[in-house]
Amino acid sequence: MQTVTILGCGYVGQAIAPVFTQGGYRVTATTTRAERVPELEAIAHQVHVVRGHERERLAQILTDQQTLVLTLGAARADAYADTYLGTAQVLADLLPSLPQLTQVIYTGSYAVYGDRQGAWVDEATAIAPSTDNGKILADTEQILLSIATDQRRVCIFRLGGIYGPGRSLVRIFQRAAGTTRPGTGEDASNWIHLDDIVGAIALAQEQGFQGIYNLVQDSPTTVKQLIDLVCQRHQLPPVTWDASQASTRPYNARVSNQKLKDAGYSFQHATLEAGLVL
């Protein structure tokens, strides 16, 4: 039986785990919260409570594992370095002694592109993160890419904003209704539905993807268009924009997903309208 470990089995990990178990894989899930063990035991063969800096524990968990899926999530903005960079460095130190682990899949963020004033970017575009946490994510990518060998493939997914069951767009944006926000609202907004994150991870594992892939929907909308749509659908008071103030968004880029489509992935929710969960 092939083995998969999902390190950081939160919103995304909990959705991909059943796909692997139903596919005949033996799944190990990890969490940092003991209270989550019962719910994860329902979808994984083994569950461990562990943090990314626990080197010896991770070495034990990854023994005899063939695929590692990193769906990490920082609980707070000031926890990014420990959650992402710290975990990646521990894994880089451990993996030379784990030759059986031949596939690593990591879900990162398109935030590494930084502010491109709405220009299109793809995987060949040089990254230019504009925040400290964006730089941490960029450094995490580089560490993980450095562990790739002829025998071990590393796939980096740069995700857009995540939405889906339990994380609806109205839930995300309803607090903005009736407020005035700085800027014009014309910044690009890139999103991805949970179903497509799961589908892309499954394809990457099946085909052994190597390298960087943007994981976002087609045709990025503007922030204004998105919030207007949510407010209209739910009869919420509209948002007004104050163009005399600079936008506070730290990244503004239109992200292409063409490389992933060329690799054979067909999006289930290619546009926000197609996958709107309200």
Residue pairs with C-beta under 8 A, 6 or more apart in sequence:
1 24
1 25
1 26
2 24
2 25
2 26
2 66
2 67
3 25
3 26
3 27
3 28
3 64
3 65
3 66
3 67
4 20
4 25
4 26
4 27
4 28
4 65
4 66
4 67
4 68
4 69
4 205
5 27
5 28
5 29
5 30
5 61
5 62
5 65
5 67
5 68
5 69
6 13
6 16
6 17
6 20
6 27
6 28
6 29
6 30
6 44
6 69
6 71
7 13
7 30
7 52
7 58
7 68
7 69
7 70
7 71
7 72
7 87
8 30
8 31
8 32
8 70
8 71
8 72
8 73
9 17
9 29
9 30
9 31
9 36
9 40
9 44
9 47
9 71
10 31
10 71
10 73
11 71
11 73
11 162
11 166
11 167
11 194
12 71
12 107
12 162
12 194
12 197
12 198
12 201
13 29
13 69
13 71
14 39
14 40
14 43
15 164
15 194
15 197
15 198
16 69
16 71
16 197
16 198
16 201
16 202
17 27
17 29
17 40
17 43
17 44
18 43
19 198
19 202
20 27
20 202
20 205
21 27
21 43
21 44
21 45
23 202
25 67
26 45
27 43
27 44
27 45
27 46
28 44
28 45
28 46
28 47
28 48
28 61
28 65
29 40
29 43
29 44
29 46
29 47
29 48
30 47
30 48
30 49
30 50
30 61
31 37
31 40
31 47
31 48
31 49
32 49
32 50
32 51
33 49
34 49
37 47
37 49
40 47
41 47
48 57
48 61
50 57
50 58
50 61
52 58
52 72
52 82
52 83
52 86
52 87
52 90
53 82
53 86
53 87
53 90
55 90
55 93
55 94
58 90
58 91
58 94
59 94
59 97
59 98
62 68
62 94
62 98
62 101
63 98
64 100
65 98
65 100
65 101
66 100
66 101
66 102
66 103
67 101
67 102
67 103
67 104
67 105
67 205
68 91
68 101
68 103
68 104
68 105
69 105
69 106
69 201
69 205
70 87
70 104
70 105
70 106
70 107
70 144
71 107
72 83
72 84
72 87
72 107
73 83
74 80
74 82
74 83
74 84
74 133
75 83
77 133
80 132
80 133
80 136
80 137
81 136
84 136
84 137
84 140
85 136
85 139
85 140
85 143
88 139
88 140
88 143
88 144
89 143
91 104
91 143
91 144
91 147
92 143
92 144
92 146
92 147
95 101
95 147
95 152
99 151
101 152
102 151
102 152
102 153
102 208
103 152
103 153
103 155
103 204
103 205
103 208
104 144
104 147
104 148
104 152
104 153
104 154
104 155
105 154
105 155
105 157
105 201
105 204
105 205
105 209
106 140
106 141
106 144
106 154
106 155
106 156
106 157
107 157
107 159
107 197
107 201
107 215
108 137
108 140
108 141
108 156
108 157
108 158
108 159
109 134
109 137
109 158
109 159
110 121
110 158
110 159
110 160
110 190
110 214
110 216
110 251
110 253
110 255
111 129
111 131
111 133
111 134
111 137
111 250
111 251
112 127
112 129
112 134
112 137
112 138
112 141
112 158
113 121
113 125
113 127
113 128
113 129
113 158
113 251
113 253
113 255
114 127
114 128
114 129
114 130
114 134
114 250
114 251
114 253
115 128
115 130
115 249
115 250
115 251
115 252
115 253
116 125
116 128
116 251
116 252
116 253
116 254
117 252
118 186
118 187
118 188
118 252
118 253
118 254
119 253
119 254
120 253
120 254
120 255
120 256
121 253
121 254
121 255
121 256
122 214
122 255
122 256
122 258
122 259
123 158
123 211
123 212
123 213
123 214
123 259
127 138
129 135
129 137
129 138
130 250
130 251
131 250
131 251
134 250
134 251
141 156
141 212
144 154
144 156
145 154
145 156
145 211
145 212
147 154
148 154
148 210
153 208
153 209
153 210
154 210
154 211
155 204
155 209
155 210
155 211
155 213
156 211
156 212
156 213
157 197
157 200
157 201
157 204
157 213
157 214
157 215
158 212
158 213
158 214
158 215
158 216
158 255
159 192
159 197
159 215
159 216
160 190
160 191
160 192
160 215
160 216
160 217
160 255
161 172
161 189
161 190
161 191
161 192
162 191
162 192
162 194
162 197
163 169
163 172
163 191
163 192
163 193
163 194
163 275
163 277
164 193
164 194
164 195
164 275
164 277
165 194
165 277
167 194
167 277
168 277
168 278
169 191
169 226
169 230
169 272
169 276
169 277
169 278
170 230
170 233
170 234
170 278
173 226
173 227
173 230
173 231
174 230
174 234
174 236
176 227
176 239
177 231
177 236
177 237
177 238
177 239
178 236
178 237
178 238
178 239
179 239
179 240
180 239
180 240
180 241
180 242
181 239
181 240
181 241
181 242
182 241
182 242
182 245
182 246
182 247
182 248
183 241
183 242
183 243
183 245
183 246
183 247
183 248
183 249
184 224
184 241
184 243
184 247
185 222
185 223
185 224
185 225
185 227
185 239
185 241
186 222
186 223
186 224
187 222
187 223
187 247
187 249
187 252
188 220
188 221
188 222
188 223
188 252
188 253
188 254
188 255
189 220
189 221
189 222
189 223
189 225
189 226
190 216
190 217
190 220
190 253
190 254
190 255
191 216
191 217
191 221
191 226
191 272
192 215
192 216
192 217
193 217
193 268
193 269
193 275
193 277
195 268
195 269
195 275
196 215
196 217
196 267
196 268
196 269
196 275
197 215
199 265
199 267
199 268
200 213
200 215
200 260
200 265
203 209
203 263
203 264
203 265
204 213
207 263
207 264
209 263
213 259
213 260
213 263
214 255
214 256
214 257
214 259
214 260
215 257
215 260
216 255
216 257
217 257
217 267
217 269
217 270
217 271
217 272
217 275
218 257
218 267
218 270
218 271
219 271
220 254
220 255
221 229
221 272
223 249
224 239
224 241
226 272
227 239
228 238
228 239
229 272
229 273
229 276
230 236
230 278
231 237
231 238
231 239
233 276
233 278
234 278
257 267
261 267
268 275
269 275
